[in-house]
Amino acid sequence: MKTIRRVVGSSVALAVLIGLAGCSGMTKQDQNTAVGAGVGGVAGAVLTKGSPVGAVGGAVVGGVIGHEISTEDDNRNKNHR
């Protein structure tokens, strides 16, 4: 059982690192959207005790929030110029 957990944990860590490497060419807004979707997906899965629908719903909501936070930051920066 410990071996399975170790393999799964290592696989998840590797997937996260590969995923983060793919963010290097993204805009700040794209990065915030992706981070929001990831955090929302995890939160949705945790809150619904592993429900796939909860994970997908959380990812959608988190992605929208991440996207809108970037939009607000961009608008604020434009107004200060």
PDB file with SEQRES, HELIX, SHEET and CRYST1 records, atoms N, CA, C and O in Angstrom:
SEQRES   1 A   81  MET LYS THR ILE ARG ARG VAL VAL GLY SER SER VAL ALA          
SEQRES   2 A   81  LEU ALA VAL LEU ILE GLY LEU ALA GLY CYS SER GLY MET          
SEQRES   3 A   81  THR LYS GLN ASP GLN ASN THR ALA VAL GLY ALA GLY VAL          
SEQRES   4 A   81  GLY GLY VAL ALA GLY ALA VAL LEU THR LYS GLY SER PRO          
SEQRES   5 A   81  VAL GLY ALA VAL GLY GLY ALA VAL VAL GLY GLY VAL ILE          
SEQRES   6 A   81  GLY HIS GLU ILE SER THR GLU ASP ASP ASN ARG ASN LYS          
SEQRES   7 A   81  ASN HIS ARG                                                  
HELIX    1 AA1 LYS A    2  ALA A   21  1                                  20    
HELIX    2 AA2 GLY A   22  GLY A   25  5                                   4    
HELIX    3 AA3 LYS A   28  LEU A   47  1                                  20    
HELIX    4 AA4 PRO A   52  ASN A   79  1                                  28    
CRYST1    1.000    1.000    1.000  90.00  90.00  90.00 P 1           1          
ATOM      1  N   MET A   1       0.817  -1.189   0.000  1.00  0.00           N  
ATOM      2  CA  MET A   1       0.000   0.000   0.000  1.00  0.00           C  
ATOM      3  C   MET A   1       0.865   1.259   0.000  1.00  0.00           C  
ATOM      4  O   MET A   1       0.544   2.231  -0.683  1.00  0.00           O  
ATOM      5  N   LYS A   2       1.966   1.246   0.767  1.00  0.00           N  
ATOM      6  CA  LYS A   2       2.852   2.404   0.809  1.00  0.00           C  
ATOM      7  C   LYS A   2       3.486   2.656  -0.556  1.00  0.00           C  
ATOM      8  O   LYS A   2       3.691   3.804  -0.949  1.00  0.00           O  
ATOM      9  N   THR A   3       3.792   1.588  -1.269  1.00  0.00           N  
ATOM     10  CA  THR A   3       4.402   1.726  -2.584  1.00  0.00           C  
ATOM     11  C   THR A   3       3.440   2.399  -3.559  1.00  0.00           C  
ATOM     12  O   THR A   3       3.844   3.258  -4.342  1.00  0.00           O  
ATOM     13  N   ILE A   4       2.187   2.013  -3.510  1.00  0.00           N  
ATOM     14  CA  ILE A   4       1.192   2.612  -4.393  1.00  0.00           C  
ATOM     15  C   ILE A   4       1.047   4.096  -4.095  1.00  0.00           C  
ATOM     16  O   ILE A   4       1.001   4.911  -5.016  1.00  0.00           O  
ATOM     17  N   ARG A   5       0.976   4.452  -2.834  1.00  0.00           N  
ATOM     18  CA  ARG A   5       0.863   5.873  -2.469  1.00  0.00           C  
ATOM     19  C   ARG A   5       2.079   6.657  -2.929  1.00  0.00           C  
ATOM     20  O   ARG A   5       1.950   7.785  -3.405  1.00  0.00           O  
ATOM     21  N   ARG A   6       3.246   6.071  -2.792  1.00  0.00           N  
ATOM     22  CA  ARG A   6       4.474   6.750  -3.207  1.00  0.00           C  
ATOM     23  C   ARG A   6       4.479   6.967  -4.718  1.00  0.00           C  
ATOM     24  O   ARG A   6       4.847   8.042  -5.190  1.00  0.00           O  
ATOM     25  N   VAL A   7       4.075   5.952  -5.473  1.00  0.00           N  
ATOM     26  CA  VAL A   7       4.035   6.066  -6.936  1.00  0.00           C  
ATOM     27  C   VAL A   7       3.010   7.108  -7.364  1.00  0.00           C  
ATOM     28  O   VAL A   7       3.282   7.932  -8.237  1.00  0.00           O  
ATOM     29  N   VAL A   8       1.839   7.072  -6.753  1.00  0.00           N  
ATOM     30  CA  VAL A   8       0.797   8.038  -7.094  1.00  0.00           C  
ATOM     31  C   VAL A   8       1.250   9.450  -6.733  1.00  0.00           C  
ATOM     32  O   VAL A   8       1.070  10.375  -7.525  1.00  0.00           O  
ATOM     33  N   GLY A   9       1.828   9.626  -5.566  1.00  0.00           N  
ATOM     34  CA  GLY A   9       2.313  10.944  -5.158  1.00  0.00           C  
ATOM     35  C   GLY A   9       3.391  11.477  -6.088  1.00  0.00           C  
ATOM     36  O   GLY A   9       3.380  12.655  -6.446  1.00  0.00           O  
ATOM     37  N   SER A  10       4.313  10.622  -6.475  1.00  0.00           N  
ATOM     38  CA  SER A  10       5.369  11.032  -7.397  1.00  0.00           C  
ATOM     39  C   SER A  10       4.800  11.380  -8.764  1.00  0.00           C  
ATOM     40  O   SER A  10       5.241  12.336  -9.402  1.00  0.00           O  
ATOM     41  N   SER A  11       3.831  10.611  -9.208  1.00  0.00           N  
ATOM     42  CA  SER A  11       3.203  10.874 -10.509  1.00  0.00           C  
ATOM     43  C   SER A  11       2.478  12.206 -10.514  1.00  0.00           C  
ATOM     44  O   SER A  11       2.553  12.957 -11.486  1.00  0.00           O  
ATOM     45  N   VAL A  12       1.781  12.497  -9.434  1.00  0.00           N  
ATOM     46  CA  VAL A  12       1.074  13.776  -9.334  1.00  0.00           C  
ATOM     47  C   VAL A  12       2.073  14.925  -9.323  1.00  0.00           C  
ATOM     48  O   VAL A  12       1.863  15.930 -10.002  1.00  0.00           O  
ATOM     49  N   ALA A  13       3.144  14.795  -8.569  1.00  0.00           N  
ATOM     50  CA  ALA A  13       4.158  15.849  -8.511  1.00  0.00           C  
ATOM     51  C   ALA A  13       4.784  16.080  -9.884  1.00  0.00           C  
ATOM     52  O   ALA A  13       5.004  17.224 -10.282  1.00  0.00           O  
ATOM     53  N   LEU A  14       5.067  15.015 -10.596  1.00  0.00           N  
ATOM     54  CA  LEU A  14       5.639  15.125 -11.936  1.00  0.00           C  
ATOM     55  C   LEU A  14       4.656  15.802 -12.884  1.00  0.00           C  
ATOM     56  O   LEU A  14       5.054  16.647 -13.685  1.00  0.00           O  
ATOM     57  N   ALA A  15       3.392  15.445 -12.804  1.00  0.00           N  
ATOM     58  CA  ALA A  15       2.374  16.057 -13.667  1.00  0.00           C  
ATOM     59  C   ALA A  15       2.260  17.553 -13.389  1.00  0.00           C  
ATOM     60  O   ALA A  15       2.101  18.346 -14.317  1.00  0.00           O  
ATOM     61  N   VAL A  16       2.341  17.939 -12.126  1.00  0.00           N  
ATOM     62  CA  VAL A  16       2.266  19.360 -11.776  1.00  0.00           C  
ATOM     63  C   VAL A  16       3.465  20.104 -12.351  1.00  0.00           C  
ATOM     64  O   VAL A  16       3.305  21.191 -12.905  1.00  0.00           O  
ATOM     65  N   LEU A  17       4.645  19.545 -12.231  1.00  0.00           N  
ATOM     66  CA  LEU A  17       5.843  20.202 -12.755  1.00  0.00           C  
ATOM     67  C   LEU A  17       5.784  20.343 -14.272  1.00  0.00           C  
ATOM     68  O   LEU A  17       6.154  21.385 -14.812  1.00  0.00           O  
ATOM     69  N   ILE A  18       5.330  19.320 -14.952  1.00  0.00           N  
ATOM     70  CA  ILE A  18       5.199  19.390 -16.406  1.00  0.00           C  
ATOM     71  C   ILE A  18       4.157  20.434 -16.788  1.00  0.00           C  
ATOM     72  O   ILE A  18       4.342  21.193 -17.739  1.00  0.00           O  
ATOM     73  N   GLY A  19       3.069  20.463 -16.041  1.00  0.00           N  
ATOM     74  CA  GLY A  19       2.033  21.448 -16.306  1.00  0.00           C  
ATOM     75  C   GLY A  19       2.517  22.871 -16.103  1.00  0.00           C  
ATOM     76  O   GLY A  19       2.173  23.758 -16.884  1.00  0.00           O  
ATOM     77  N   LEU A  20       3.308  23.102 -15.068  1.00  0.00           N  
ATOM     78  CA  LEU A  20       3.837  24.437 -14.818  1.00  0.00           C  
ATOM     79  C   LEU A  20       4.836  24.855 -15.893  1.00  0.00           C  
ATOM     80  O   LEU A  20       4.927  26.035 -16.231  1.00  0.00           O  
ATOM     81  N   ALA A  21       5.571  23.914 -16.419  1.00  0.00           N  
ATOM     82  CA  ALA A  21       6.514  24.237 -17.486  1.00  0.00           C  
ATOM     83  C   ALA A  21       5.775  24.716 -18.734  1.00  0.00           C  
ATOM     84  O   ALA A  21       6.301  25.525 -19.498  1.00  0.00           O  
ATOM     85  N   GLY A  22       4.572  24.224 -18.936  1.00  0.00           N  
ATOM     86  CA  GLY A  22       3.783  24.653 -20.083  1.00  0.00           C  
ATOM     87  C   GLY A  22       3.254  26.068 -19.946  1.00  0.00           C  
ATOM     88  O   GLY A  22       2.766  26.631 -20.926  1.00  0.00           O  
ATOM     89  N   CYS A  23       3.332  26.653 -18.779  1.00  0.00           N  
ATOM     90  CA  CYS A  23       2.817  28.006 -18.542  1.00  0.00           C  
ATOM     91  C   CYS A  23       3.810  29.091 -18.918  1.00  0.00           C  
ATOM     92  O   CYS A  23       3.475  30.272 -18.826  1.00  0.00           O  
ATOM     93  N   SER A  24       5.007  28.740 -19.333  1.00  0.00           N  
ATOM     94  CA  SER A  24       6.043  29.748 -19.550  1.00  0.00           C  
ATOM     95  C   SER A  24       5.702  30.719 -20.668  1.00  0.00           C  
ATOM     96  O   SER A  24       6.112  31.878 -20.610  1.00  0.00           O  
ATOM     97  N   GLY A  25       4.966  30.284 -21.684  1.00  0.00           N  
ATOM     98  CA  GLY A  25       4.635  31.165 -22.793  1.00  0.00           C  
ATOM     99  C   GLY A  25       3.267  31.808 -22.659  1.00  0.00           C  
ATOM    100  O   GLY A  25       2.792  32.445 -23.600  1.00  0.00           O  
ATOM    101  N   MET A  26       2.634  31.657 -21.526  1.00  0.00           N  
ATOM    102  CA  MET A  26       1.283  32.178 -21.344  1.00  0.00           C  
ATOM    103  C   MET A  26       1.309  33.619 -20.845  1.00  0.00           C  
ATOM    104  O   MET A  26       2.264  34.058 -20.203  1.00  0.00           O  
ATOM    105  N   THR A  27       0.237  34.341 -21.157  1.00  0.00           N  
ATOM    106  CA  THR A  27       0.092  35.674 -20.597  1.00  0.00           C  
ATOM    107  C   THR A  27      -0.268  35.552 -19.120  1.00  0.00           C  
ATOM    108  O   THR A  27      -0.606  34.469 -18.643  1.00  0.00           O  
ATOM    109  N   LYS A  28      -0.193  36.665 -18.404  1.00  0.00           N  
ATOM    110  CA  LYS A  28      -0.547  36.661 -16.985  1.00  0.00           C  
ATOM    111  C   LYS A  28      -2.008  36.260 -16.797  1.00  0.00           C  
ATOM    112  O   LYS A  28      -2.343  35.551 -15.848  1.00  0.00           O  
ATOM    113  N   GLN A  29      -2.867  36.710 -17.692  1.00  0.00           N  
ATOM    114  CA  GLN A  29      -4.285  36.372 -17.591  1.00  0.00           C  
ATOM    115  C   GLN A  29      -4.497  34.872 -17.813  1.00  0.00           C  
ATOM    116  O   GLN A  29      -5.286  34.246 -17.106  1.00  0.00           O  
ATOM    117  N   ASP A  30      -3.800  34.299 -18.788  1.00  0.00           N  
ATOM    118  CA  ASP A  30      -3.905  32.857 -19.025  1.00  0.00           C  
ATOM    119  C   ASP A  30      -3.403  32.060 -17.825  1.00  0.00           C  
ATOM    120  O   ASP A  30      -4.000  31.050 -17.452  1.00  0.00           O  
ATOM    121  N   GLN A  31      -2.313  32.512 -17.228  1.00  0.00           N  
ATOM    122  CA  GLN A  31      -1.772  31.834 -16.056  1.00  0.00           C  
ATOM    123  C   GLN A  31      -2.754  31.875 -14.896  1.00  0.00           C  
ATOM    124  O   GLN A  31      -2.973  30.864 -14.229  1.00  0.00           O  
ATOM    125  N   ASN A  32      -3.349  33.045 -14.650  1.00  0.00           N  
ATOM    126  CA  ASN A  32      -4.313  33.163 -13.562  1.00  0.00           C  
ATOM    127  C   ASN A  32      -5.540  32.301 -13.805  1.00  0.00           C  
ATOM    128  O   ASN A  32      -6.096  31.731 -12.867  1.00  0.00           O  
ATOM    129  N   THR A  33      -5.967  32.203 -15.063  1.00  0.00           N  
ATOM    130  CA  THR A  33      -7.106  31.350 -15.398  1.00  0.00           C  
ATOM    131  C   THR A  33      -6.779  29.884 -15.118  1.00  0.00           C  
ATOM    132  O   THR A  33      -7.589  29.154 -14.547  1.00  0.00           O  
ATOM    133  N   ALA A  34      -5.583  29.464 -15.528  1.00  0.00           N  
ATOM    134  CA  ALA A  34      -5.179  28.074 -15.308  1.00  0.00           C  
ATOM    135  C   ALA A  34      -5.031  27.757 -13.826  1.00  0.00           C  
ATOM    136  O   ALA A  34      -5.464  26.699 -13.370  1.00  0.00           O  
ATOM    137  N   VAL A  35      -4.428  28.658 -13.081  1.00  0.00           N  
ATOM    138  CA  VAL A  35      -4.267  28.444 -11.637  1.00  0.00           C  
ATOM    139  C   VAL A  35      -5.627  28.405 -10.958  1.00  0.00           C  
ATOM    140  O   VAL A  35      -5.876  27.554 -10.104  1.00  0.00           O  
ATOM    141  N   GLY A  36      -6.506  29.324 -11.336  1.00  0.00           N  
ATOM    142  CA  GLY A  36      -7.848  29.342 -10.763  1.00  0.00           C  
ATOM    143  C   GLY A  36      -8.606  28.060 -11.046  1.00  0.00           C  
ATOM    144  O   GLY A  36      -9.305  27.541 -10.177  1.00  0.00           O  
ATOM    145  N   ALA A  37      -8.467  27.548 -12.265  1.00  0.00           N  
ATOM    146  CA  ALA A  37      -9.137  26.299 -12.617  1.00  0.00           C  
ATOM    147  C   ALA A  37      -8.569  25.131 -11.817  1.00  0.00           C  
ATOM    148  O   ALA A  37      -9.319  24.264 -11.367  1.00  0.00           O  
ATOM    149  N   GLY A  38      -7.261  25.104 -11.639  1.00  0.00           N  
ATOM    150  CA  GLY A  38      -6.651  24.024 -10.862  1.00  0.00           C  
ATOM    151  C   GLY A  38      -7.070  24.045  -9.406  1.00  0.00           C  
ATOM    152  O   GLY A  38      -7.444  23.019  -8.839  1.00  0.00           O  
ATOM    153  N   VAL A  39      -7.007  25.212  -8.813  1.00  0.00           N  
ATOM    154  CA  VAL A  39      -7.387  25.349  -7.400  1.00  0.00           C  
ATOM    155  C   VAL A  39      -8.881  25.063  -7.238  1.00  0.00           C  
ATOM    156  O   VAL A  39      -9.289  24.386  -6.294  1.00  0.00           O  
ATOM    157  N   GLY A  40      -9.686  25.577  -8.155  1.00  0.00           N  
ATOM    158  CA  GLY A  40     -11.129  25.341  -8.088  1.00  0.00           C  
ATOM    159  C   GLY A  40     -11.477  23.873  -8.253  1.00  0.00           C  
ATOM    160  O   GLY A  40     -12.375  23.363  -7.583  1.00  0.00           O  
ATOM    161  N   GLY A  41     -10.767  23.193  -9.146  1.00  0.00           N  
ATOM    162  CA  GLY A  41     -11.012  21.766  -9.339  1.00  0.00           C  
ATOM    163  C   GLY A  41     -10.702  20.951  -8.098  1.00  0.00           C  
ATOM    164  O   GLY A  41     -11.467  20.065  -7.718  1.00  0.00           O  
ATOM    165  N   VAL A  42      -9.588  21.253  -7.475  1.00  0.00           N  
ATOM    166  CA  VAL A  42      -9.225  20.552  -6.241  1.00  0.00           C  
ATOM    167  C   VAL A  42     -10.225  20.873  -5.134  1.00  0.00           C  
ATOM    168  O   VAL A  42     -10.674  19.977  -4.419  1.00  0.00           O  
ATOM    169  N   ALA A  43     -10.572  22.145  -4.996  1.00  0.00           N  
ATOM    170  CA  ALA A  43     -11.530  22.531  -3.955  1.00  0.00           C  
ATOM    171  C   ALA A  43     -12.891  21.882  -4.196  1.00  0.00           C  
ATOM    172  O   ALA A  43     -13.531  21.409  -3.257  1.00  0.00           O  
ATOM    173  N   GLY A  44     -13.329  21.861  -5.447  1.00  0.00           N  
ATOM    174  CA  GLY A  44     -14.608  21.240  -5.761  1.00  0.00           C  
ATOM    175  C   GLY A  44     -14.614  19.756  -5.452  1.00  0.00           C  
ATOM    176  O   GLY A  44     -15.605  19.230  -4.947  1.00  0.00           O  
ATOM    177  N   ALA A  45     -13.522  19.080  -5.748  1.00  0.00           N  
ATOM    178  CA  ALA A  45     -13.424  17.650  -5.455  1.00  0.00           C  
ATOM    179  C   ALA A  45     -13.417  17.399  -3.951  1.00  0.00           C  
ATOM    180  O   ALA A  45     -14.051  16.461  -3.467  1.00  0.00           O  
ATOM    181  N   VAL A  46     -12.704  18.237  -3.222  1.00  0.00           N  
ATOM    182  CA  VAL A  46     -12.637  18.066  -1.766  1.00  0.00           C  
ATOM    183  C   VAL A  46     -14.000  18.334  -1.131  1.00  0.00           C  
ATOM    184  O   VAL A  46     -14.453  17.570  -0.278  1.00  0.00           O  
ATOM    185  N   LEU A  47     -14.644  19.406  -1.544  1.00  0.00           N  
ATOM    186  CA  LEU A  47     -15.925  19.780  -0.938  1.00  0.00           C  
ATOM    187  C   LEU A  47     -17.038  18.785  -1.252  1.00  0.00           C  
ATOM    188  O   LEU A  47     -17.978  18.633  -0.471  1.00  0.00           O  
ATOM    189  N   THR A  48     -16.931  18.104  -2.403  1.00  0.00           N  
ATOM    190  CA  THR A  48     -17.968  17.133  -2.777  1.00  0.00           C  
ATOM    191  C   THR A  48     -17.515  15.695  -2.545  1.00  0.00           C  
ATOM    192  O   THR A  48     -18.119  14.753  -3.059  1.00  0.00           O  
ATOM    193  N   LYS A  49     -16.460  15.536  -1.776  1.00  0.00           N  
ATOM    194  CA  LYS A  49     -15.927  14.213  -1.421  1.00  0.00           C  
ATOM    195  C   LYS A  49     -15.555  13.371  -2.639  1.00  0.00           C  
ATOM    196  O   LYS A  49     -15.851  12.178  -2.697  1.00  0.00           O  
ATOM    197  N   GLY A  50     -14.902  14.010  -3.611  1.00  0.00           N  
ATOM    198  CA  GLY A  50     -14.371  13.297  -4.761  1.00  0.00           C  
ATOM    199  C   GLY A  50     -15.304  13.184  -5.948  1.00  0.00           C  
ATOM    200  O   GLY A  50     -15.014  12.430  -6.877  1.00  0.00           O  
ATOM    201  N   SER A  51     -16.390  13.890  -5.951  1.00  0.00           N  
ATOM    202  CA  SER A  51     -17.329  13.837  -7.061  1.00  0.00           C  
ATOM    203  C   SER A  51     -16.715  14.473  -8.311  1.00  0.00           C  
ATOM    204  O   SER A  51     -16.214  15.596  -8.243  1.00  0.00           O  
ATOM    205  N   PRO A  52     -16.744  13.773  -9.450  1.00  0.00           N  
ATOM    206  CA  PRO A  52     -16.223  14.362 -10.688  1.00  0.00           C  
ATOM    207  C   PRO A  52     -16.989  15.625 -11.092  1.00  0.00           C  
ATOM    208  O   PRO A  52     -16.400  16.571 -11.617  1.00  0.00           O  
ATOM    209  N   VAL A  53     -18.286  15.636 -10.850  1.00  0.00           N  
ATOM    210  CA  VAL A  53     -19.089  16.814 -11.181  1.00  0.00           C  
ATOM    211  C   VAL A  53     -18.639  18.001 -10.319  1.00  0.00           C  
ATOM    212  O   VAL A  53     -18.541  19.125 -10.813  1.00  0.00           O  
ATOM    213  N   GLY A  54     -18.370  17.755  -9.054  1.00  0.00           N  
ATOM    214  CA  GLY A  54     -17.886  18.819  -8.180  1.00  0.00           C  
ATOM    215  C   GLY A  54     -16.531  19.339  -8.613  1.00  0.00           C  
ATOM    216  O   GLY A  54     -16.270  20.540  -8.543  1.00  0.00           O  
ATOM    217  N   ALA A  55     -15.658  18.433  -9.063  1.00  0.00           N  
ATOM    218  CA  ALA A  55     -14.330  18.843  -9.521  1.00  0.00           C  
ATOM    219  C   ALA A  55     -14.423  19.691 -10.781  1.00  0.00           C  
ATOM    220  O   ALA A  55     -13.756  20.719 -10.895  1.00  0.00           O  
ATOM    221  N   VAL A  56     -15.242  19.263 -11.716  1.00  0.00           N  
ATOM    222  CA  VAL A  56     -15.399  20.021 -12.963  1.00  0.00           C  
ATOM    223  C   VAL A  56     -16.059  21.370 -12.682  1.00  0.00           C  
ATOM    224  O   VAL A  56     -15.634  22.396 -13.212  1.00  0.00           O  
ATOM    225  N   GLY A  57     -17.092  21.363 -11.852  1.00  0.00           N  
ATOM    226  CA  GLY A  57     -17.751  22.617 -11.501  1.00  0.00           C  
ATOM    227  C   GLY A  57     -16.811  23.577 -10.804  1.00  0.00           C  
ATOM    228  O   GLY A  57     -16.812  24.774 -11.091  1.00  0.00           O  
ATOM    229  N   GLY A  58     -16.009  23.058  -9.890  1.00  0.00           N  
ATOM    230  CA  GLY A  58     -15.032  23.893  -9.203  1.00  0.00           C  
ATOM    231  C   GLY A  58     -13.983  24.446 -10.150  1.00  0.00           C  
ATOM    232  O   GLY A  58     -13.558  25.593 -10.010  1.00  0.00           O  
ATOM    233  N   ALA A  59     -13.559  23.629 -11.124  1.00  0.00           N  
ATOM    234  CA  ALA A  59     -12.577  24.087 -12.106  1.00  0.00           C  
ATOM    235  C   ALA A  59     -13.146  25.205 -12.970  1.00  0.00           C  
ATOM    236  O   ALA A  59     -12.453  26.175 -13.279  1.00  0.00           O  
ATOM    237  N   VAL A  60     -14.400  25.066 -13.354  1.00  0.00           N  
ATOM    238  CA  VAL A  60     -15.036  26.107 -14.178  1.00  0.00           C  
ATOM    239  C   VAL A  60     -15.137  27.411 -13.388  1.00  0.00           C  
ATOM    240  O   VAL A  60     -14.752  28.474 -13.875  1.00  0.00           O  
ATOM    241  N   VAL A  61     -15.650  27.318 -12.183  1.00  0.00           N  
ATOM    242  CA  VAL A  61     -15.815  28.525 -11.361  1.00  0.00           C  
ATOM    243  C   VAL A  61     -14.444  29.151 -11.057  1.00  0.00           C  
ATOM    244  O   VAL A  61     -14.283  30.368 -11.148  1.00  0.00           O  
ATOM    245  N   GLY A  62     -13.470  28.327 -10.702  1.00  0.00           N  
ATOM    246  CA  GLY A  62     -12.126  28.849 -10.409  1.00  0.00           C  
ATOM    247  C   GLY A  62     -11.479  29.490 -11.624  1.00  0.00           C  
ATOM    248  O   GLY A  62     -10.808  30.515 -11.504  1.00  0.00           O  
ATOM    249  N   GLY A  63     -11.676  28.893 -12.792  1.00  0.00           N  
ATOM    250  CA  GLY A  63     -11.125  29.472 -14.020  1.00  0.00           C  
ATOM    251  C   GLY A  63     -11.730  30.822 -14.338  1.00  0.00           C  
ATOM    252  O   GLY A  63     -11.025  31.749 -14.738  1.00  0.00           O  
ATOM    253  N   VAL A  64     -13.036  30.935 -14.162  1.00  0.00           N  
ATOM    254  CA  VAL A  64     -13.711  32.214 -14.408  1.00  0.00           C  
ATOM    255  C   VAL A  64     -13.215  33.275 -13.427  1.00  0.00           C  
ATOM    256  O   VAL A  64     -12.949  34.413 -13.813  1.00  0.00           O  
ATOM    257  N   ILE A  65     -13.094  32.896 -12.167  1.00  0.00           N  
ATOM    258  CA  ILE A  65     -12.619  33.852 -11.161  1.00  0.00           C  
ATOM    259  C   ILE A  65     -11.181  34.279 -11.464  1.00  0.00           C  
ATOM    260  O   ILE A  65     -10.861  35.465 -11.389  1.00  0.00           O  
ATOM    261  N   GLY A  66     -10.320  33.329 -11.804  1.00  0.00           N  
ATOM    262  CA  GLY A  66      -8.941  33.662 -12.159  1.00  0.00           C  
ATOM    263  C   GLY A  66      -8.868  34.583 -13.365  1.00  0.00           C  
ATOM    264  O   GLY A  66      -8.053  35.506 -13.397  1.00  0.00           O  
ATOM    265  N   HIS A  67      -9.707  34.341 -14.347  1.00  0.00           N  
ATOM    266  CA  HIS A  67      -9.739  35.184 -15.545  1.00  0.00           C  
ATOM    267  C   HIS A  67     -10.197  36.594 -15.208  1.00  0.00           C  
ATOM    268  O   HIS A  67      -9.612  37.569 -15.679  1.00  0.00           O  
ATOM    269  N   GLU A  68     -11.236  36.703 -14.398  1.00  0.00           N  
ATOM    270  CA  GLU A  68     -11.773  38.016 -14.058  1.00  0.00           C  
ATOM    271  C   GLU A  68     -10.838  38.806 -13.152  1.00  0.00           C  
ATOM    272  O   GLU A  68     -10.776  40.031 -13.253  1.00  0.00           O  
ATOM    273  N   ILE A  69     -10.113  38.132 -12.274  1.00  0.00           N  
ATOM    274  CA  ILE A  69      -9.140  38.834 -11.436  1.00  0.00           C  
ATOM    275  C   ILE A  69      -8.077  39.466 -12.321  1.00  0.00           C  
ATOM    276  O   ILE A  69      -7.647  40.591 -12.068  1.00  0.00           O  
ATOM    277  N   SER A  70      -7.652  38.752 -13.354  1.00  0.00           N  
ATOM    278  CA  SER A  70      -6.662  39.296 -14.279  1.00  0.00           C  
ATOM    279  C   SER A  70      -7.227  40.493 -15.018  1.00  0.00           C  
ATOM    280  O   SER A  70      -6.521  41.479 -15.227  1.00  0.00           O  
ATOM    281  N   THR A  71      -8.481  40.423 -15.413  1.00  0.00           N  
ATOM    282  CA  THR A  71      -9.105  41.524 -16.135  1.00  0.00           C  
ATOM    283  C   THR A  71      -9.166  42.767 -15.257  1.00  0.00           C  
ATOM    284  O   THR A  71      -8.895  43.873 -15.723  1.00  0.00           O  
ATOM    285  N   GLU A  72      -9.522  42.586 -13.983  1.00  0.00           N  
ATOM    286  CA  GLU A  72      -9.573  43.721 -13.060  1.00  0.00           C  
ATOM    287  C   GLU A  72      -8.181  44.321 -12.864  1.00  0.00           C  
ATOM    288  O   GLU A  72      -8.040  45.543 -12.823  1.00  0.00           O  
ATOM    289  N   ASP A  73      -7.157  43.484 -12.743  1.00  0.00           N  
ATOM    290  CA  ASP A  73      -5.794  43.987 -12.580  1.00  0.00           C  
ATOM    291  C   ASP A  73      -5.361  44.761 -13.817  1.00  0.00           C  
ATOM    292  O   ASP A  73      -4.742  45.819 -13.702  1.00  0.00           O  
ATOM    293  N   ASP A  74      -5.682  44.242 -15.002  1.00  0.00           N  
ATOM    294  CA  ASP A  74      -5.317  44.920 -16.244  1.00  0.00           C  
ATOM    295  C   ASP A  74      -6.005  46.277 -16.345  1.00  0.00           C  
ATOM    296  O   ASP A  74      -5.378  47.268 -16.719  1.00  0.00           O  
ATOM    297  N   ASN A  75      -7.281  46.321 -16.014  1.00  0.00           N  
ATOM    298  CA  ASN A  75      -8.011  47.588 -16.070  1.00  0.00           C  
ATOM    299  C   ASN A  75      -7.461  48.592 -15.072  1.00  0.00           C  
ATOM    300  O   ASN A  75      -7.367  49.779 -15.383  1.00  0.00           O  
ATOM    301  N   ARG A  76      -7.096  48.138 -13.879  1.00  0.00           N  
ATOM    302  CA  ARG A  76      -6.549  49.019 -12.862  1.00  0.00           C  
ATOM    303  C   ARG A  76      -5.213  49.586 -13.335  1.00  0.00           C  
ATOM    304  O   ARG A  76      -4.940  50.768 -13.130  1.00  0.00           O  
ATOM    305  N   ASN A  77      -4.373  48.754 -13.969  1.00  0.00           N  
ATOM    306  CA  ASN A  77      -3.076  49.209 -14.458  1.00  0.00           C  
ATOM    307  C   ASN A  77      -3.224  50.209 -15.589  1.00  0.00           C  
ATOM    308  O   ASN A  77      -2.432  51.147 -15.682  1.00  0.00           O  
ATOM    309  N   LYS A  78      -4.209  50.037 -16.444  1.00  0.00           N  
ATOM    310  CA  LYS A  78      -4.425  50.962 -17.553  1.00  0.00           C  
ATOM    311  C   LYS A  78      -4.852  52.334 -17.036  1.00  0.00           C  
ATOM    312  O   LYS A  78      -4.467  53.356 -17.603  1.00  0.00           O  
ATOM    313  N   ASN A  79      -5.637  52.363 -15.974  1.00  0.00           N  
ATOM    314  CA  ASN A  79      -6.122  53.620 -15.442  1.00  0.00           C  
ATOM    315  C   ASN A  79      -5.038  54.406 -14.722  1.00  0.00           C  
ATOM    316  O   ASN A  79      -5.177  55.617 -14.550  1.00  0.00           O  
ATOM    317  N   HIS A  80      -3.960  53.751 -14.295  1.00  0.00           N  
ATOM    318  CA  HIS A  80      -2.889  54.432 -13.565  1.00  0.00           C  
ATOM    319  C   HIS A  80      -1.784  54.958 -14.477  1.00  0.00           C  
ATOM    320  O   HIS A  80      -0.827  55.566 -13.998  1.00  0.00           O  
ATOM    321  N   ARG A  81      -1.902  54.740 -15.747  1.00  0.00           N  
ATOM    322  CA  ARG A  81      -0.842  55.190 -16.660  1.00  0.00           C  
ATOM    323  C   ARG A  81      -0.982  56.624 -17.014  1.00  0.00           C  
ATOM    324  O   ARG A  81      -0.170  57.155 -17.772  1.00  0.00           O  
TER     325      ARG A  81                                                      
END                                                                             
